[in-house]
């Protein structure tokens, strides 16, 4: 059985904060880890994410207001491919048709 429990160290004794599924006299092995504050936990997570980005294992989305230039380049390439597939459009430009339909002012 492997459980992670929370305990308080008081007067030289570790006191569990909850019940344990142990019998009296049972021998256990302990690994003592200090509790990490929420702020320290966020910093550790941030460092881990940045390490993964640096190794190319992860890519972060652009921050609000920033432009992802790689995305824009890919989008422009796709647009050009689609335009090449369509080919030239015959007839008058739409603006000329609208002006003709509108008539004289």
C-alpha positions in Angstrom: 0.0 0.0 0.0 1.3 3.5 -0.9 -0.5 6.4 0.5 0.4 10.1 0.5 -0.7 11.7 3.8 -0.3 15.2 5.3 1.2 15.4 8.8 2.3 18.1 11.2 5.7 17.9 13.0 5.1 18.9 16.6 7.4 18.3 19.6 9.6 15.9 17.7 6.7 13.8 16.4 5.0 13.6 13.0 1.2 13.7 13.6 -1.0 12.6 10.7 -3.9 15.0 10.0 -6.2 12.2 9.0 -6.8 8.5 9.8 -4.4 5.9 8.5 -5.2 2.3 7.3 -2.4 0.8 9.5 -2.5 -1.6 12.4 -0.8 -1.0 15.7 2.9 -2.0 15.6 3.0 -2.0 11.8 6.4 -0.9 10.3 6.3 1.7 7.6 8.8 3.6 5.5 8.5 7.4 5.3 9.7 9.9 2.7 9.4 13.4 4.2 8.7 16.2 1.7 8.0 19.7 2.8 4.7 21.1 1.6 5.0 23.5 -1.2 3.2 26.8 -1.2 0.8 27.6 -4.1 3.2 30.4 -5.3 6.2 28.0 -5.3 4.0 25.4 -7.1 3.1 27.9 -9.9 6.8 28.8 -10.3 7.8 25.2 -10.6 5.1 24.6 -13.2 6.2 27.7 -15.1 9.9 26.5 -15.1 8.8 23.1 -16.3 6.7 24.5 -19.1 9.5 26.9 -20.2 11.9 23.9 -20.2 9.6 21.9 -22.4 9.2 24.9 -24.8 13.0 25.3 -25.0 13.4 21.6 -25.9 10.7 21.8 -28.6 8.4 19.4 -26.7 5.6 22.0 -26.3 4.5 25.2 -28.1 2.6 28.0 -26.3 -0.1 30.0 -28.0 0.6 33.7 -28.6 -0.3 36.1 -25.8 -3.3 38.3 -26.3 -2.5 41.0 -28.8 0.5 39.3 -30.3 0.6 37.8 -33.8 1.7 34.3 -34.5 3.7 35.0 -37.7 4.1 31.3 -38.5 0.3 30.9 -38.5 -0.1 33.9 -40.8 2.4 32.5 -43.3 0.7 29.1 -43.3 -2.7 30.8 -43.8 -1.4 32.9 -46.7 0.1 29.8 -48.3 -3.3 28.0 -48.1 -5.1 31.1 -49.5 -2.7 31.2 -52.5 -3.2 27.5 -53.1 -7.0 27.9 -53.1 -6.8 30.9 -55.4 -4.6 28.9 -57.9 -7.1 26.1 -57.8 -9.9 28.5 -58.7 -8.1 30.0 -61.6 -8.9 33.4 -63.2 -12.5 34.7 -62.8 -14.2 35.8 -66.0 -16.4 38.8 -66.4 -16.4 42.3 -65.0 -15.2 43.2 -61.5 -18.0 43.3 -59.0 -17.4 47.0 -58.3 -18.2 47.9 -62.0 -21.4 45.9 -61.8 -22.5 47.7 -58.7 -21.7 51.1 -60.2 -23.7 50.2 -63.3 -26.7 49.0 -61.3 -26.7 52.0 -59.0 -27.0 54.3 -62.0 -26.3 58.0 -62.1 -26.4 60.1 -58.9 
